Structures are given as C-alpha cells and as structure tokens.
Amino acid sequence: YEVFAGNTGETKTLRTALENLSKKFNVVRATIVCDRGMLSKDNLEFAQSSTEMNYIIGEKLRKLPAKHHDLVFDKSSYTASGEVLIKDIEHPTRAGARLVLIYSESRAKKDKQDRERLLKKIQKKLKGKENEPKVFISNAGVKKYVLTKGGTATLNLEAIAKDEKWDGFFGIVTDHKTLSSANILSQYRGLWQVEAAFRLTKHNLSTRPIFHWTPHRIKAHISICFQALVLERHLEVRLKKSGQPLTTQNIHDALSKCQKVILQDRRSFRLYEVDSNKPPEAKQIYEAVGLTWRKPTRELPRTKGLVVSSVGSVRPQAMGIAPL
C-alpha cells in the first residue's frame, strides 16, 4: 500500500498511486472515478494522456464560461432517468470529452436547506455585536454572501439569488464513448462508499499517525487501521445479510458496552466471569458472526498455580465475592 507524507495534497497523490498500482497488478484497463476535488489540471492531463485509463470525474459547473450556463439551466432539454433529469452533451471546453448534466429535486432541496442554515447563522452575527467585516472575510463559504463596506457588513442579496439558480444541478465529465449517461451517473454515485470509508477511518478509527515518528511505525499504524476498517465493513455486510443492519456508530456503541469482570468467591476461592448488561444490538452482532450468546455469569475452571489478588474499594459483600 502507498503512504504519503501528511503535507502532500490529495491532488498530488493520484498519479503516483495509479502508476504504482498499474505496475504491481499489471492493470490493462481501468476507469478513474473521483470527485471535483481531484480535478486538477495535472490529474486531468494524466488521465487524458493514458491509453490504459478512462475517467469519470465530477465537473465544477460554475467554472464553465458564462456563455455555456444556459446549457445547464435549460431543463426542457433534459430527459428523465429514475428520480433525476439527465442531459448528455459534448463538453463545451474539453475536446473529446462528454459532459453529463444532472438535475436532482432532492439535491435542490438539500442545497437550499444548507444555504438557508448558513444564512441564518450569518444574519444572527449581523444583528449581534459581531457585525464586523473581519468576522466574515476568513470564511470563503460565508464571504460570498456578505457585502462589506466601511466598518459594517450586510447580506449580498445578488449573490444569494445567483446561488439559488444552481440548486440541484451537478455535472460529470468523462471520456467514455460507449457507457450510457445513466451508467456513468451510477458509477459516480458509488463514490459515497469511498467517502464513507474515509470518514470512518478518520473519525471512528482515528487514523492519525501524529505521534509516530518513524516511517515503519506510521505504516504499521495505517495498516492496523485499515485492517480494522475491513473488519468493520465485513461486520456491516454480515449484519445486512442477516436482515438486521446496523450503522457504524450503532456497532461501536453496542460493542463498547460488552465488558466482563472476573470475580472470586472469598470463601471457596472459585472464579466467576461476569458480563456487563449487553444491549440488544450486541446480540444481533454476536449472532451475525456466529458467536455464542453466553449466560451473564459463568464459573471458570480452576487453573493450577493461579494467583488471585483483590484490589479496589468496591466489594459486593452480600454476594460473598470480591473483584480481582
């Protein structure tokens, strides 16, 4: 696997990773599918120059020259495909490429809700004591909706109106000649699984080798986190197949509550294994992977030479047992 320095931008890693994968696995034909964030000039030129690769990449529609914006906004020329409208045209600025334009009503609603949520935060600041230009300048997402003049800031109504026009529209650029536009959209939508894996790796599994100072320790940390990701995903698939799907957070919450303690009878010196109160989701997980759901309290077999010591201030005296 490839590991890059933490200060390497993701737009700089694509070419190296693909070339190494191609050599290692003797890849004859492949399609690069990535979002708009990876659409750098170098990456696109690399994809276009390769005879072994095609590409399906999110297009930054707002970056199109203004004279081509009507191509996007004219919904009368779109055709219905499931829950979206699609238009497949020759790319107006990239020779030999197709531009697949999509309009989604559900995406339009989300875009509007996201903007309104942001505008409410801006208006709250404008009405309060934070109505100073410096408060808004540092955030690009906020800055475009704010006009600053003198020592005050106001909402930029013209910018808001322009932004509304783009609600629900997004584009995909590809050099595939034969794939249908619906198939291209389907391939692009599959990116959510990659993005979900990144979020899981970063947040839930804490893939952040900040305190590992040598290369082999960093690679080991990444390897362990990736193995954990594979196990997590495998568990989700097993649960889904069993008809009892759980989210990543549900799985983590349930398993974090599965604990056990070893107790010793102070009179007989017998050992007992006592489970915590497991949530019902834990039982689903156990069953999905074929683990036995045991009784909450079990006597452990005697082990010759076992030395048991009692520590801790909590002793359930009424039960005649004490924690190890």
N, C-alpha and C positions, 0 to 999 in steps of 0.2 A: 504494500500500500504506500501511497505517497503522503508525505508530511512536509508542509511548507512552513517557513518562518511566519510567526504571528503577525508581522507587519506587512505581509505580502497581500496585496489586493486580490480579491477573487477573480477580477478580470485578467489577472496576470498568470493564473494557475491553470486555466483551461487547456491551453495549447500543450504545455509540458505534460500534463496528466494524460491527455488523449494520445499524444505521441508515444509515451511510455507504455500505455495500455495496448496500443496497436502493435508495438513490437513484442510485448510479452505474450500476448494471446493470439498473435497473427490475425488480427481483425481484417477481414476483406472488405466488408461494407458496414457502415454504421450511420446512425442519424443522431445528431446533436439536438437535444431538446432542452432549452433553458429560457429563463425569464428575461425581462428587459434589462435587468441589472447587469447581465453578462454581455449585452450587445455593445461591446466596444469596437472601435474601428479595426484594431488588430485581430480580434476574435472573428469578426465577420469576414475579413480578408482571408484569414486562415481557412475558415470553413468553405469559402467560395473557391479557393485555390486547390483544395484537396479533391482528387478524383475518387477517393475512397469514402467520402463522407457527404451526407446531406445535412441540412439544418432546418429546424423548426424553432424560431425564436420570437419571443414577444416583441412587438413593434411599439415604439413610442409615437403614437399617432399625433400628439400635439407638436412633435418636432417636424412633421411634414410641412412643406411650404404652404402658406395660407391659401394659395390658389387651388390646392387639392383638397381643402377641408370639405367642400361640397360633396366630394365623393364619399366622405364618411357620413355626413349628416342626412343625405338623401335616402331615407328608409324605404321609399317606394321601389327602389331597385334591389332591395334585399329579398331573399326567399326564406320561408320558414323551414327550420330544421329542429324538430323537437321543441324545446322551450325557448329557443333563440332564433334570431334572424341572422342570415349569413349572406355575404357578398364576396365573391372570389374574382379578383381583378389582377391585371398585370401591374406590378409595382411601379408607381409613377416616377420613382427616382433611383431604383436599383435595377440595373439591366439584368435580364434573365431570371428575375425573382417574381414570385406571386405574393400578393398581399390579400390575406383573408381577413375581412372586416366582420365583426360580430357585434350585435346589439342584444343585450340581455335585460329584460324588465326587472328581474330580481337584482341584478348588479346595479341598475339605475337607482333602485330604492336604497340599496346599501350605500352607494356613492352619496346620495342626498342626505341620508341619515348621518353619515360620517362628517359631512361638511357642516350640517346644522349643529352637530355636537361640538365641533370645533368653534363655530361662530358664537355659540352660547358662552364658551369659555372666554373668547375674545371680548364679547360685549360686557361680561362681568368685570373684566380688567379695565375696560374703557370707562365704566361707571364708577370704578373704585379709585383708590389712591395710586394704582399702578399705571395710570394713563400717561405714560412717558414713552417716546419713540424707542428708547434703548431696550425696553421690555419686549418689544415685538421684532426688532431687527435681527436678533440672533437666531430666530427660528424661521427657516425658509418656508415651512408649511403654513405658518401664521402670517409671515411678512407679506405674502401675495394678496391677502385680504385686507390689508391695512394701509391707509394713506397717512404719511407723517408730514406735518407742516408746522414749522416753528417748534414749539415745545409740546405740541399735542398730537394725538393720533385719532383717526376716525376710520370707520369701515369703508372699504373700497367697493362700492356697490357695482361698479362696472366690471371689476374683476370677478365678483361673485356671479354676475349674470353670464359672463363668458364661460366660467367654470361649469355652470349648470348645463350648458349645451353638450358637454362631453359625458354626462351621466349615462352609464350603461354601455358605452362604446369601448371596445378594445380591439387590437389588431395582432395578427401573427404574420410574420414574413418567413417564406420558405422557398427553397429551390427545387422541391419535389415537383416533378412534372406529372406524375400519374395518380398520386394519392388524392382522394376526394377531400373537399374542404371540411366535411363532417369528420372524416378520419383524422385530418390534421388537428382539428379542434380537440378531438378525443385524446390524441397523443399529448397535446399541450396541457390539457386538464390533468393529466396524470402526474404533473409536477407537484400537486398538492401532497402526494405521498412523500416525495423527497423533502419538501419544506417541513412537513410534519415530523419527519425523522430528524431533521436538523434541530427543530425546536426541542424535541425530546432529548436529543443528545446534549444540547447546550444547557437546558434548564433542569430537567429531571435527573439526568445522569452526570451533570456538572463537568462536562468535557472542557476543562480549562486548566491546561498544564502550566499555570502561572508560577508555581513554586518548584518546578522540576528544572534543574539547572543543566543537566547533561542530555545530549541527543537521545541516547538509548533509553533514558528514563521517560522522556517525553513520548517516544514511540511506544513504550510499554503502556503508559497511561492511556494513549489513544487506542491501543489495541484492546485493553480491558474494557474501555467504554464502548467500543464497537461491538465486542462480544456481548456485553450487557444489552445493547440495542437489539442485536439479533435475537437474544433470548426473550426480550420484551415483545418484539414483533411476533415471534413464534407463539408466545403465550396468547397474544391477542387473536391470532388465527385459530388456535385450538379452541378458545372460548367462543369465537364466532361460529365455528363448525358445530359446536355442541349446542348451539341455539341460545347461549347465554352471554352475549357480547358485553364487554366492559371497556371503559375508556382507560387510557394510560393512568390517569390520576386515580380512578377507582381501584385499579390493581395495586398501585403503590400504597394507597390508604389502607386497603384491606390487609396486605401482607405486612405492613409496618406494625399492625396490631396483633400479629401472630407471634407471641412470645411464650417462653416457657421458663420455669424455675425448677431447681432441684431442691427438694426438702428432705430432711432427715428426722425420723421419729427419735426423740431424745431418750426414749426408754428402750426400744428394740433395736435402734440404730438402722432400721430399714430405710431405704431411699425411695423417694417418690418423685415422679416427673409430673408437674402440674402446668397445664396450659392456661394461657390467658383466655378471656372470653372472646372467641373469634367472631367477627362479623359474618353475616350470611354470604357476603361476596367471597369470603375466603373459602367457604365450602365449594362454591362454584369453581374456583380456581383449582382446588385440590382434585375435584372430580374430573376436570378437563384434562389434567395431566396424569391421571391415574394414581394419585396418592391416596393412601388410606386415611379416612377421617376418624382418628382415634378418640377414645374416651378422654375427657379432660384431665383425669388423674390416673396415673399408672404406676405400679410398683416396679422398680428397676431391679434387675438381677444383681445378686451380691458379686462384688469384684474383689478377689484376693489382694490384699495389700493396699486397698483404697484408704486413703487418709482423708477424713472429713473434718473441716473446721467450721465453726459458726461465727459469722460476722454480721453486723448490722444491729440496729436498735429495735427493729420490729420483729417480735416473736409471737406467733399465734399460739399462746399458751393453752388456750381452751382446747385446741385440737391436739395438743401434745406433740407439736412438730416445730422445728425451727429452720430458718433458711440457711443454706450453706454459706 
